Amino acid sequence: MKKDFLTILDLTREEAHGLVQRAAAMKSQRYTSDLFADQVLVMIFEKASTRTRLSFEVAVRRLGGSVIFMTDRESQLGRSEPLKDTARVIARYAEGIIVRTFGQDKLHELAKYADVPVVNALSDSYHPCQVMSDMLTMYEHTPEFEGLKVAWIGDGNNMAHSFINAAVHFPYKLVLACPEGFDPDPAILAKAKELGADVTLTRDPKEASAGAHYINTDVWASMGQESEQAEREKVFAQFQVNKELMALADPQCKFMHCLPAHRGEEVTEYIFESPASIVFDQAENRLHMQMAILEWVFTHQG
C-alpha cells in the first residue's frame, strides 16, 4: 500500500519525531543517496513559489532523481480533464507527484486515483512540509518540546492549521491570537484537541506572546487574497510582531516566519533582522526536512 503525505496527521507521533531526527542527521552529513536513481517525480504548482520549488527540486536531486516541473498552465490539473484521469496518467509516467495547489480536495483526489505517492507542497488548508521543517528548526534551538510555548499571531490560515496538527505530535503549548472572523477551521482545532493537543485561541496577541519561546506569524493576505489586502491591513493592524510584543515573550524567544515576509506589516524590519529571527534557518531546513519526508514516503510503501 502506498503512502501519501497530505497533512502532518498522516504521520504517527513516532514517525513525526523520527523525521525531525532524520532530517537533522541528513543536514549534518550533507546527505545524498541514490534512492531515486533512474526515477522521475512530477511537480505541479498552481501557486508560484521560491523556497518550495527550489527546496523540493534540490531534495529530489540529492536523492538521485530528476524532476519535471509544471505550472497550472502546462497541466490539466482539473481544467479540461477530470482530475482522476490526470492522476492516473501521471502515475503511468512518474514515480511520485508533488503538488502545490489551492484546494485540499484536489490533493485527496490525486492521492485516491494515482497509484504513486502524492506529497502536499502546500494547499489553502495545510502547509505540512513547512511546519515539519519548523519543527526541525525548533528542535535545533530547543531539543525538548515539552514545556515550550509557541505563539501564532495573525490569520488562522494553512500555516496555523499545520501548527495545530503538529501540536498533536509535539508536546508544545500553542496559543493562537487571531482577529475575529479569521479563526482557524473549528473542525481542525476540535480534532487536534480531541487527539491531545494543547491549543488555545485568543483575540489578544499580548496574551499569546506572554512567556512565549517562539513567536510565529505569516503575511496578512496570502496568494489569492490580494483583493482583500486593504481590508486585512485594518483588521490585523494590532497583530503586528514588533518590539513591544517580543518584549512580553521569554528572553530567549525566537521569531519565526515561513516567508516571504511583508516587512512593516505583519512584522517590523527591526524584529525581522534582529538576532531573535531564525527565518533563514527555517528556509534552509525546508530542504533537509523534505529530503526526510521523501525518503519516508518512498521507503515505507506497503
N, C-alpha and C positions, 0 to 999 in steps of 0.2 A: 504493500500500500504506500502510495507517495505521500510526502509531507509538503504542505504549503506553509508559508509564513505570512499571515494576513493581519494578525494582531498579536500583542505580547501574550495574550491568554492562550495562544496556540502552544505556548511553552508550559512545561511544569515548573514549579519553583526550582527544582534541582537543575533543570535544563537552563533556566534563566541565569542562575548563578554560575553554572558551568560555562555559559557563553561569555560572561564577563571575564572569568579567569582565562579562558582560551584566547580571547581577544587580547588580553594583557600579555599573554605569552607570545602570541604572534607579533605584537608590537615590539617586544623586547628583542626578538630574533630577526626582525625584518623578514618575516616568513614568506617563503614561496613554496609552491608544490606543483605537481602535475595532475592534480585532482581532475581538472577539466581538459586534460590533454586530448586534442582532436575533437573537442566538443564546442558547441556554439550556444550562447544564451542570447535571447532576443529581448531588447529593452524597448518598451513602448511608453512614451511620455506624452500625455495630453497637456501637462503643465511644464513650462520651461524650468530649468534648474542649472545651478553651477555645481554645488557640492554633491548633490545626489548623483548626477550623471558622472562626474569625474571620479568620485569615490567608488561607485559600482564598476565603472569600466576598468579602473586600475585594479580593483579587487579581483575581478574575473581574470585579468591578465596575469596577476601574481599567482593565481591558482592554475595557470597554464592554459586557460581557454581563450576564446575570442568572442566578440560581441557584435551584434547587428543592432544599431540604434535607429529607431523610427519615431517620428512625431505623429500626432493625430492626422496631419495632412498626408502622411505617407502610409497610413494603415487604414484598415476598415474597422476600426475599433467601435463597433456598434452603429456605424453610419448606414451604408447601403447593404451591408451583410449582417445577418444575425451574429451576435457576439459568440454564441456557442459554435458557430461554423468557423469563425476566426480562430477560436481556441483550438479546435481540432486540427485545423490546417497547420498552425504554428507548431503544434506538438509533433507533426509528421516531419518537420524540418529541423527542429532545435531541441536541446536537452532541458531548457528551462525558460521561464518568462519572468521578467522584472517589469513591473508596471507602476507608473506614476500617473494617477488619474483623479477625477473629481469624485465620482460615486463609488462608495464601498461595494455597492451591489455589482458593479462591473467586475471587481476582483473576485467576488464569490462565484459569479457565473463563469469567468475564465477558469477558476480553480475546479469548478464542477465538471467542465467539459474537456479540459486539457489533461491528458494523462502524463504530463510532466509537471514539476513543481512550479508554483506561482509565488512570487515574493512581492509584497506590498512596499513599494518605494515611497509612497505617500498617497493618501486619499483625503477627502474632506472630513472623514470621520476619524482617521488614525494616522499617526506617523511613527510606527513601531521601530523602524531601523534607527531613526534619530534618537528616540528615547532610550533604546538599549545602548546606543553609543554614549548617551548622557549617564547611564548607569556605570559604564566603564570610566568615564571622566570623574564621577563622584568617587568611585572605588579607588582611583589613583590618589585622591586627596584625603579621603576618609574611608579606609578599607572596611570598617564596621558600619553597616547601615543602621543598626539598632540605635535608637536614641536621636537620630537625625531629624531635624525639622526642615522640610522643603516648602518654600512659598511659591505659589504660582500667582502672578499678578497680571490681570487683564482678561482677555477673551477666553471663554470656555470652549476652545476650539479643538482641532485634531491633536495638537500637542498636549493640551490639558487632558484629553481623553486617554492618551497613551501614558501620561504620568499617573493617571488614576489606575490604569491597568497594571502598571509596573509596581504600584503600591501593594498589589495583591501578593507579589513575589518577594519584594524587598521591603524590610520592616522599618521604613521611614514614616514619619507623620507628615502628611500632605495637607496644607491649608491653601485653598484656592480663594483668591479675592477677585470677584467678577462683578461688573456693574449689573444692575437688574436688567433682565432681558438678554443677557449674554452668558447665561449659565451653561455649564456642560450638560450633555444629554442626561436627563434624570435616570434613564434606564441603565446607562453605563455606570453612573455613580452608585445606583442601588445595587447592581450586580457586584461591583467591587467591594462594597461594604458587606454584602452577604458572604463574600469569599474571604473576609477578614481584613480588608484594607482599612487603615486608619486615615480617613479622609474627612475633612471639614470644609464647608462652603461658607464664606462670609462676604459682606459688602465692603469691608474695611481693609484696605491694603496695609494699614499700620498694624492691625491685629495679625494679619498673615505674616508680616515681616518680623514681628517681635520675637527675638531669640532665634531667628532662622539661621540655619547653617548654609543654605543655598537659596538664593532668590532668582527666580526664573521668569522670563516674560517672552512675548512674541509681538510681532507687528500688530497694530490695531486693525488694519484692513489687509487681509490676505489676498492672494491671487484670486481673481474673480469677484472681489468685493470692492474694486476701485471706485465704483459709483457711490459707495457708502462712506468714502474717506472723510468728507467734511463733517457728516453727522457723527461718525465714530470719534473724531477728534474731540468733539464736545463731550460725548458720553464718557470717554476714557481719560479726560484731562487730569483727573485726580488719581489716576492709576499709573503715573509715570514712575519708573525706578530712578531715584535721584539720591543725593547725599542724605537728605532727611530720612528717607525710607531705609537706606542702608545703615544709618546710624542706630536704628532700632534693633538691628539684627545682631547675631553673635559677632564678637570682634574679628573672628576669622572667616566670616561669611564670604562666600564666593558668588559672583554674579554670572548667570548663565543665559544664553540666548541661542536659538537654533540658526539664526542668520538667514537671509540678510536683515540687518537692523536699520531702522529709521531713526538715526540719532537725532535727539531733540524732540522725539515723540515718545515712544514707549520707554526710552532710556536716554539719559543725558550723555553728552560727549564725555564728561568727566568720569562717570561710572564705567562707561564702555571701555575707556582707555586706562582705567585705574588698575593697580596691582591685584585688586579683587576679581577682575574679569578673567574668566577662563574660557571665553568663547572660541578662541582658536584651538585650544585643546579639544574642545567638543568637535570642532570642524575636522581636525585631524583624525579623531577617533572614529569618525564615520567609516573610514577605510578599514581600520582594523576590526571593528565590530561586524561590518558587512562581510568581510572575509570569514569570520567565525560563523555568521549566520548561514552563509552559502555552504560552508563545509558541513554544518549541522543538517541543513536541508538535504543535501545530496548524499550524505553518508548514512542517513537514517531512514532510507526507504525500506518499506516492509518487504 
